[in-house]
Amino acid sequence: MKIAHLFILLLSLSYAKAQSGNLIRWNAVKKITVEDFKAPIDPSYTNAALTNTSIKMDMGYNSSGFTYKINCFFDKSKSWMRVKNDYVLAHEQVHFDISELYARKLNKAMKEYKFNQKTVGKDLPDIYQRIMTEHEQVQKQYDSETDHSLIKDAQQRWSHRISEDLKEYQAYAGY
């Protein structure tokens, strides 16, 4: 019981620390805008932009089961744009969309989890870590294959792929 409470506390402290005024929850209709990138440009990067997203999961449980809430956020205070145009913005939106996709995958994994009071303290962190590791790998792969949006046909393929994946996991939206 104590392990799970510690995990919940650490998870809540680790993600989405920024003030709520700086966070934008993912929305299929309302996309991020150039004005949402509020952080100062980091001169150590050569990127056209940097998007900071997080997937936050709050949980609770008792002897009859568990409850959870998942949110996918864009953090304005940690995201910046050096090159401000629609093409770069579209690339950054896909980063946010990838995060939403993995929030849905996390929701799916949580819905499929069979609650076990004896192992929940290990099971839930393992599920979360597995999904977050895959999420990070896909974000890196996206930037690598598109060369941070410079390879236009790869950018189009990724945009289409993530859009289709979001549709495939639509049943796990609204978590």
C-alpha positions as CSV (number, residue, x, y, z in Angstrom):
1,M,0.0,0.0,0.0
2,K,2.8,2.5,0.9
3,I,4.6,1.8,-2.3
4,A,1.6,2.7,-4.4
5,H,1.0,5.9,-2.5
6,L,4.7,6.9,-2.9
7,F,4.4,6.2,-6.7
8,I,1.3,8.3,-6.9
9,L,2.9,11.1,-5.1
10,L,6.1,11.0,-7.2
11,L,4.1,10.7,-10.4
12,S,2.0,13.8,-9.5
13,L,5.1,15.7,-8.6
14,S,7.1,14.7,-11.6
15,Y,4.7,15.8,-14.3
16,A,3.0,19.0,-15.1
17,K,4.7,21.1,-12.4
18,A,4.1,24.3,-14.3
19,Q,1.3,26.5,-13.3
20,S,-2.0,25.7,-15.0
21,G,-2.0,29.1,-16.9
22,N,1.0,27.8,-18.8
23,L,-0.6,24.5,-19.7
24,I,-2.7,23.7,-22.7
25,R,-4.6,20.5,-22.6
26,W,-4.6,18.6,-25.9
27,N,-7.7,19.3,-28.0
28,A,-8.7,17.9,-31.4
29,V,-10.2,21.2,-32.5
30,K,-8.0,23.9,-30.9
31,K,-4.4,23.6,-32.1
32,I,-1.4,25.3,-30.6
33,T,-0.4,28.7,-32.1
34,V,2.8,30.6,-32.5
35,E,1.7,32.8,-29.6
36,D,1.7,29.7,-27.3
37,F,5.5,29.4,-27.4
38,K,6.4,31.7,-24.5
39,A,9.8,30.4,-23.3
40,P,13.0,32.2,-24.2
41,I,14.9,30.6,-27.1
42,D,17.7,28.3,-25.8
43,P,20.8,29.4,-27.7
44,S,22.4,26.0,-27.1
45,Y,19.9,24.5,-29.6
46,T,19.9,25.0,-33.4
47,N,16.3,23.8,-33.7
48,A,13.7,26.0,-35.3
49,A,11.5,25.3,-32.2
50,L,11.2,23.2,-29.1
51,T,7.9,21.8,-27.8
52,N,7.5,20.6,-24.2
53,T,4.7,18.2,-23.6
54,S,3.8,16.0,-20.6
55,I,1.5,13.2,-19.9
56,K,0.2,13.4,-16.3
57,M,-1.6,10.5,-14.6
58,D,-3.2,10.8,-11.1
59,M,-4.3,7.6,-9.5
60,G,-6.0,6.3,-6.4
61,Y,-7.1,2.9,-5.2
62,N,-8.7,0.9,-2.5
63,S,-9.6,-2.7,-1.9
64,S,-12.3,-2.5,-4.6
65,G,-10.2,-1.1,-7.4
66,F,-8.5,2.0,-8.7
67,T,-9.3,5.2,-10.4
68,Y,-7.1,7.3,-12.6
69,K,-7.1,10.5,-14.6
70,I,-4.8,11.1,-17.5
71,N,-4.0,14.5,-19.1
72,C,-1.8,15.5,-22.0
73,F,-0.4,19.0,-21.8
74,F,1.6,21.5,-23.9
75,D,3.7,23.7,-21.6
76,K,3.9,27.3,-22.9
77,S,6.5,28.3,-20.4
78,K,9.0,25.6,-21.6
79,S,8.3,25.8,-25.4
80,W,9.9,28.2,-27.8
81,M,10.1,29.1,-31.5
82,R,13.0,30.6,-33.3
83,V,11.4,30.2,-36.8
84,K,7.8,31.3,-36.6
85,N,5.8,30.0,-39.6
86,D,3.0,27.6,-40.2
87,Y,5.3,24.8,-41.4
88,V,7.3,24.7,-38.2
89,L,4.2,25.1,-36.2
90,A,2.6,22.1,-37.9
91,H,5.8,20.0,-37.1
92,E,5.5,21.1,-33.4
93,Q,1.7,20.2,-33.4
94,V,2.6,16.7,-34.4
95,H,4.9,16.4,-31.4
96,F,1.9,17.4,-29.3
97,D,-0.3,14.9,-31.2
98,I,2.2,12.1,-30.5
99,S,2.0,12.9,-26.8
100,E,-1.8,12.7,-27.0
101,L,-1.5,9.3,-28.9
102,Y,0.6,8.0,-26.0
103,A,-1.8,9.4,-23.4
104,R,-4.5,7.3,-25.2
105,K,-2.2,4.2,-25.3
106,L,-1.7,4.7,-21.5
107,N,-5.5,4.9,-21.1
108,K,-5.9,1.7,-23.0
109,A,-3.3,-0.1,-20.9
110,M,-4.9,1.1,-17.7
111,K,-8.4,0.0,-18.9
112,E,-7.0,-3.5,-19.7
113,Y,-5.2,-3.8,-16.4
114,K,-6.6,-6.4,-14.0
115,F,-6.4,-4.9,-10.6
116,N,-4.4,-6.9,-8.1
117,Q,-4.0,-5.4,-4.7
118,K,-0.8,-7.4,-4.0
119,T,1.1,-6.3,-7.2
120,V,-0.5,-2.9,-8.1
121,G,2.4,-1.0,-6.5
122,K,4.7,-2.6,-9.1
123,D,2.3,-3.0,-12.0
124,L,1.2,0.6,-12.4
125,P,4.7,2.1,-12.4
126,D,5.8,-0.6,-14.9
127,I,2.9,0.2,-17.2
128,Y,3.5,3.9,-17.1
129,Q,7.2,3.5,-17.6
130,R,6.8,1.2,-20.6
131,I,4.4,3.6,-22.3
132,M,6.6,6.7,-21.6
133,T,9.7,4.9,-22.9
134,E,8.0,4.1,-26.1
135,H,6.6,7.7,-26.3
136,E,10.1,9.2,-26.0
137,Q,11.5,6.8,-28.6
138,V,8.8,7.8,-31.1
139,Q,9.3,11.5,-30.5
140,K,13.1,11.0,-31.3
141,Q,12.3,8.9,-34.3
142,Y,9.9,11.5,-35.6
143,D,12.6,14.2,-35.4
144,S,15.2,11.9,-36.9
145,E,13.1,10.7,-39.9
146,T,11.9,14.2,-40.7
147,D,15.2,15.9,-39.8
148,H,13.2,18.2,-37.6
149,S,10.7,18.9,-40.4
150,L,13.3,19.6,-43.1
151,I,12.4,16.4,-45.1
152,K,9.0,17.4,-46.4
153,D,7.8,14.1,-47.7
154,A,8.7,12.4,-44.4
155,Q,7.0,15.2,-42.5
156,Q,3.8,14.5,-44.5
157,R,4.0,10.8,-43.9
158,W,4.4,11.3,-40.2
159,S,1.6,13.8,-40.0
160,H,-0.7,11.4,-41.8
161,R,0.5,8.4,-39.7
162,I,-0.1,10.2,-36.3
163,S,-3.5,11.4,-37.5
164,E,-4.5,7.9,-38.4
165,D,-3.1,6.5,-35.1
166,L,-5.2,9.1,-33.2
167,K,-8.3,7.8,-35.0
168,E,-7.4,4.2,-34.2
169,Y,-7.1,5.1,-30.5
170,Q,-10.2,7.3,-30.5
171,A,-12.0,5.0,-28.1
172,Y,-9.4,5.8,-25.5
173,A,-9.7,9.6,-25.8
174,G,-11.5,11.5,-23.2
175,Y,-9.8,9.8,-20.4
